[in-house]
Amino acid sequence: MDVTEIIGLLAATLTTAAYVPQVFKAWKNKSTKDISWAMYFVMFVGVMLWLYYGMAIGSLPVVLANAVTGILIVFVIILKSKYR
């Protein structure tokens, strides 16, 4: 694994981890009133396109980051639906 791949994995970890506090807060407080449906929908579509792109170019950091981010976004959407 070269330095560029390591930087990619680090960047993927950090940007994906940025979603964890939002998911945790929504789950803990059972409140998602300040979360925008539109933002999460657009973000989910973008993440799925990045996931496809990562698979197309065979980039492990892009695939992992976007697969995990997609799961976190789906979790927030589920919480938003549940805690209306």
C-alpha positions, 0 to 999 in steps of 0.5 A: 500500500503506497502513501497515496492509498494511506492518505485516501484511507485516512481521508475516507475515515475522517469524512465518514466519521464526521457522520457518526456524531449526528447519528448518535445525537439523533438516536440518543435524543430521539429527535431529528427535527433540525435535520433536512430531508432534502440535504440527506436525500441529495447527500445519499444520491451523491454518496451512491454515485461516489460508491459506483465511481469507486467500484468502477476505478477499483479504489478501496478508500472510495468504496469503503468510505462511501459504503459506510457513509451511505449506511450512516445516511440511511440510518439517519433517514430511518431515525428521521422517519421514526422520530417525526 
